[in-house]
């Protein structure tokens, strides 16, 4: 029995998604004995996380009681930190965001000061409009490699002053509830896995100021030995030439296909300006965006041929451009083995701009729900 499959969060996730409405359906969905599922469900009912109401269709015996999630049991705050902005908001027990907020930031700010400002914003919002139930935890996505065991940021290329910074320790001191942290692309991938079909293998790309990706293998997030899994931004490609990269190397994908690269190339202020120009049918900008999407697709092709995933999902600001997504899709179909793309889904992420928040919230719920139930039963 695997921890995730047997966890309270997994049971709640299946019920909230409508994939299981009874104990029997949970046992089938989890692949666990009914006795094991009954114990988990009873704990969730006793704590008030799940409630029983109504009756389902009989399968030859007594009609099963239908299970639903009680959204008022509690909530987590979820935070997605980018290079130029932070999105945040509370998530209820069903995995739904109650509200979302976006604040301008600069990742160049002293990390302790920046996290303090973000924490103050969360506390202010929570006081102004308290979400339902108990505050159970906080999930935070960071735009760089994260050692989730040590709780530090490791070798970030676009986060000056963050190398080795004790992000977890700092955040734990700013919030009165448990905190979890991870790389933003990893969390985006986790959120997509929790909201899609169980057990899928996914490549999830966050294409914004930089480019990152997360890999989910048969339903489980794969971080790699040192948390570097999915760091495609620093793959060297011929189109990069000798362009210096923020990582200290030359010719990386980031230097020609990221939002930052397009901003520099087109002489605009932000990635939002690039997207606005594509919507205005600016031919020069559309050509540049298509080229960037094609270059991303060419790098992803190697990963698709290797991992043969169920889906490639594109998120981040650049995924808001149809030209970018179409070019990446075209490059994948052109460069991959036909067998690797025969049933491959290539699409944008569920949740759009909130995809990172959904993932951070999922991780937070998984991390705190079991302890919350134990606390209710004491």
C-alpha positions in Angstrom: 0.0 0.0 0.0 1.6 3.3 -1.1 1.4 6.4 1.2 -0.3 8.6 -1.4 -2.9 6.0 -2.5 -3.9 5.4 1.2 -3.7 9.1 2.3 -6.6 11.1 3.5 -5.8 13.7 0.8 -6.1 11.0 -1.9 -9.5 9.9 -0.6 -10.8 13.5 -0.4 -9.4 14.2 -3.9 -11.3 11.3 -5.5 -14.6 12.3 -3.7 -14.2 16.0 -4.6 -13.5 15.2 -8.2 -16.6 13.0 -8.5 -14.6 9.9 -9.2 -15.9 8.1 -6.1 -19.1 8.7 -4.2 -19.1 5.7 -1.9 -16.8 3.4 0.0 -17.0 0.7 -2.7 -16.1 3.1 -5.4 -13.2 4.4 -3.4 -11.9 0.8 -2.8 -12.0 0.2 -6.6 -10.4 3.6 -7.4 -7.6 3.2 -4.8 -7.1 -0.6 -5.4 -7.4 -1.2 -1.7 -9.4 -3.6 0.5 -12.8 -2.3 1.6 -11.7 -2.7 5.2 -8.8 -0.3 4.7 -10.9 2.2 2.9 -13.6 2.0 5.6 -11.1 2.9 8.3 -9.9 5.9 6.3 -13.4 7.1 5.5 -14.6 6.7 9.0 -11.7 8.9 10.3 -12.6 11.6 7.7 -16.3 11.4 8.7 -15.5 11.7 12.4 -13.3 14.7 11.7 -15.9 16.4 9.6 -13.9 16.4 6.4 -16.4 14.1 4.7 -20.1 14.0 5.2 -22.7 11.3 4.1 -25.9 12.4 2.5 -28.3 10.6 0.2 -28.2 7.1 -1.1 -26.6 5.7 -4.2 -27.8 2.9 -6.5 -27.9 -0.6 -5.0 -25.6 -3.2 -6.4 -27.6 -6.1 -5.1 -27.5 -5.2 -1.4 -28.2 -2.2 0.8 -28.0 1.1 -1.0 -24.6 2.9 -0.3 -24.5 6.2 1.5 -23.1 8.9 -0.8 -19.9 10.8 0.3 -19.3 14.5 -0.2 -16.5 16.8 0.9 -17.3 19.4 3.5 -15.6 22.6 2.2 -16.1 24.4 5.5 -13.8 22.0 7.4 -10.8 24.2 6.6 -8.6 25.8 4.0 -5.0 26.3 3.0 -3.3 29.4 1.5 -1.5 28.8 -1.7 1.2 31.1 -3.1 2.9 31.1 -6.5 5.9 33.3 -6.6 7.1 34.4 -10.1 9.9 36.7 -11.2 7.8 39.8 -11.5 4.6 39.0 -9.6 3.1 36.7 -7.0 -0.4 35.1 -7.1 -2.0 33.9 -3.9 -5.3 32.8 -2.5 -7.1 30.4 -0.2 -8.1 26.9 -1.3 -11.0 25.0 0.3 -11.1 21.2 1.0 -12.5 20.4 -2.4 -9.4 21.8 -4.1 -11.3 24.9 -5.3 -9.7 28.4 -5.0 -12.0 30.7 -3.0 -10.4 33.8 -4.4 -7.1 34.9 -6.1 -5.0 38.0 -5.8 -1.9 39.1 -7.7 0.7 41.5 -6.5 3.7 43.0 -8.3 7.1 41.9 -7.0 10.7 41.6 -8.1 12.6 38.4 -7.4 15.7 40.5 -7.1 14.5 41.8 -3.7 16.2 40.5 -0.6 14.5 37.1 -0.1 13.8 37.6 3.6 12.2 40.9 2.9 10.2 39.6 -0.1 8.8 36.7 1.8 8.0 39.0 4.7 6.0 41.2 2.4 4.2 38.3 0.9 3.3 36.9 4.3 2.0 40.3 5.4 -0.3 40.4 2.3 -1.6 36.9 3.1 -2.3 37.8 6.7 -4.1 41.0 5.7 -6.3 39.3 3.2 -7.1 36.5 5.6 -8.2 39.0 8.2 -10.2 41.1 5.8 -12.2 38.1 4.4 -11.6 35.0 6.6 -12.0 31.8 4.5 -14.2 29.0 5.8 -13.0 26.6 8.6 -9.5 26.2 10.1 -6.4 27.5 8.5 -4.6 24.2 7.9 -1.4 25.1 6.1 0.4 27.1 3.4 1.9 25.9 0.0 4.5 28.0 -1.7 6.0 27.7 -5.2 9.4 29.3 -5.9 10.7 30.0 -9.4 14.0 28.1 -9.0 15.4 24.7 -7.9 14.3 23.7 -4.4 15.8 21.2 -2.1 12.6 20.1 -0.4 14.4 18.1 2.2 16.7 20.9 3.3 14.1 23.6 2.6 16.6 25.7 0.6 16.8 27.2 -2.9 19.7 25.6 -4.8 21.7 27.1 -7.6 19.0 29.4 -9.0 20.0 31.2 -12.2 17.4 34.0 -12.1 17.2 34.6 -8.3 20.2 36.7 -7.1 20.7 36.4 -3.4 18.6 33.2 -3.1 21.3 30.6 -3.4 21.2 28.4 -0.3 18.5 30.7 1.2 16.6 28.9 4.0 13.2 29.5 2.4 11.3 26.9 4.4 12.7 28.0 7.8 11.9 31.7 6.9 8.3 30.9 5.9 7.7 28.6 8.8 8.6 31.6 11.1 6.1 33.8 9.2 3.0 31.6 9.4 1.2 30.0 12.3 0.5 26.8 10.4 2.6 24.1 8.6 4.3 25.3 5.4 5.4 23.3 2.3 7.6 24.6 -0.6 8.7 23.3 -4.0 9.7 24.5 -7.4 6.9 26.3 -9.2 6.9 24.1 -12.3 6.9 20.9 -10.1 3.8 22.2 -8.3 2.1 23.1 -11.6 2.7 19.5 -12.7 1.4 18.1 -9.4 -1.8 20.2 -9.7 -2.4 18.9 -13.2 -1.9 15.3 -12.1 -4.3 15.7 -9.2 -7.0 17.0 -11.6 -6.5 14.6 -14.5 -6.9 10.9 -14.9 -5.1 8.9 -12.2 -1.8 7.4 -13.0 -0.9 9.4 -16.0 2.7 10.4 -17.1 2.8 14.1 -17.8 5.3 16.7 -19.0 4.1 20.1 -17.7 5.9 23.2 -18.9 5.8 26.7 -17.3 6.8 29.2 -20.0 7.0 32.7 -18.5 10.0 34.9 -17.8 12.0 31.7 -17.7 11.2 28.1 -18.8 10.8 25.2 -16.4 9.0 21.9 -16.5 7.8 19.3 -14.1 7.6 15.5 -14.7 4.9 13.3 -13.3 5.5 9.6 -13.8 2.5 7.4 -13.5 0.8 9.9 -11.1 3.9 10.6 -9.0 5.9 13.8 -9.1 9.5 13.1 -10.1 11.9 15.7 -8.6 15.2 13.9 -9.4 18.2 13.3 -7.2 18.9 17.0 -6.5 15.6 18.6 -7.5 16.8 19.4 -11.0 14.3 17.2 -12.9 12.6 19.2 -15.7 15.1 22.0 -15.9 14.9 22.3 -19.7 15.6 26.0 -19.7 19.3 25.4 -19.7 19.5 22.8 -22.5 21.9 24.2 -25.1 20.5 24.5 -28.6 22.1 25.6 -31.9 19.7 28.6 -32.2 21.1 29.9 -29.0 24.6 30.4 -30.5 26.9 32.2 -28.1 24.3 34.1 -26.3 25.2 34.3 -22.6 22.7 32.8 -20.3 21.8 33.7 -16.7 23.1 30.2 -15.6 26.7 31.2 -16.7 26.6 29.1 -19.9 25.9 30.1 -23.5 23.3 29.2 -26.0 20.6 27.8 -23.6 17.0 27.5 -24.6 16.2 30.3 -22.2 18.3 32.8 -24.2 16.0 32.5 -27.3 12.6 31.0 -26.2 11.7 32.5 -22.8 9.6 35.5 -22.0 12.7 37.3 -20.9 14.4 36.6 -24.3 11.4 37.8 -26.2 11.2 41.0 -24.1 14.9 41.7 -24.8 14.5 40.8 -28.5 11.4 43.0 -29.1 12.4 45.9 -26.9 9.3 45.8 -24.8 8.9 46.0 -21.0 7.3 42.7 -20.0 6.0 39.4 -21.3 2.5 40.9 -21.0 3.5 43.4 -23.6 4.6 40.6 -25.9 1.2 38.9 -25.5 -0.7 42.2 -26.1 1.2 42.7 -29.3 0.3 39.2 -30.6 -3.4 40.0 -29.9 -3.0 43.2 -31.9 -1.7 41.0 -34.8 1.8 42.6 -34.8 3.5 40.5 -37.5 7.0 40.9 -36.1 6.0 39.9 -32.6 3.9 36.9 -33.8 6.9 35.6 -35.9 9.2 35.9 -32.8 6.6 34.1 -30.6 6.2 31.3 -33.1 9.9 30.8 -33.3 10.2 30.6 -29.5 7.4 28.1 -29.4 9.0 26.0 -32.1 12.3 26.0 -30.3 10.6 24.9 -27.1 8.9 22.1 -29.0 12.2 20.9 -30.4 13.7 20.5 -27.0 10.5 18.8 -25.6 10.6 16.3 -28.5 13.6 14.6 -27.0 11.8 14.3 -23.7 8.6 13.0 -25.4 10.5 10.4 -27.3 12.3 9.3 -24.1 9.4 9.3 -21.6 6.4 8.6 -24.0 4.1 10.6 -21.7 0.3 10.7 -21.9 0.3 14.5 -22.3 2.4 17.6 -22.7 0.7 20.5 -21.0 1.8 24.1 -21.4 1.4 26.8 -18.8 2.8 30.2 -17.8 2.3 33.5 -19.5 3.5 32.4 -23.0 0.9 29.6 -23.0 -1.6 32.4 -23.3 -0.5 32.9 -26.9 -2.1 30.6 -29.5 0.8 31.2 -31.8 3.3 29.9 -29.2 1.3 26.8 -28.3 0.6 26.0 -32.0 4.3 26.3 -32.8 5.3 24.0 -29.9 2.7 21.5 -30.9 3.8 21.5 -34.5 7.5 21.0 -33.6 6.5 18.0 -31.4 4.6 16.3 -34.2 7.4 17.0 -36.6 10.3 15.9 -34.5 8.9 13.0 -32.4 8.5 9.4 -33.4 4.9 8.8 -34.7 4.4 6.1 -32.0 5.3 8.7 -29.3 2.7 11.1 -30.5 0.0 8.7 -31.7 -2.0 9.2 -28.5 -0.2 12.2 -27.0 -2.3 15.1 -25.8 -0.7 18.5 -26.3 -2.7 21.2 -24.6 -2.6 24.1 -22.1 -2.9 23.5 -18.4 -6.1 23.3 -16.4 -6.6 26.5 -14.4 -4.7 28.8 -16.7 -2.9 31.5 -14.6 -4.0 29.7 -11.4 -2.4 26.4 -12.3 0.5 27.0 -10.0 -1.8 27.9 -7.1 -3.7 24.6 -7.7 -0.5 22.6 -7.4 0.8 24.4 -4.3 -2.6 24.0 -2.6 -2.7 20.3 -3.5 0.8 19.8 -1.9 -0.3 21.7 1.2 -3.5 19.6 1.6 -1.6 16.4 1.1 0.9 17.4 3.7 -1.4 18.6 6.5 -4.7 16.7 6.2 -3.6 13.5 8.0 -2.3 15.6 10.9 -5.5 17.7 11.0 -7.6 14.6 11.3 -5.5 13.2 14.1 -5.9 16.6 15.9 -9.7 16.4 15.5 -9.8 12.8 16.9 -7.8 13.6 20.1 
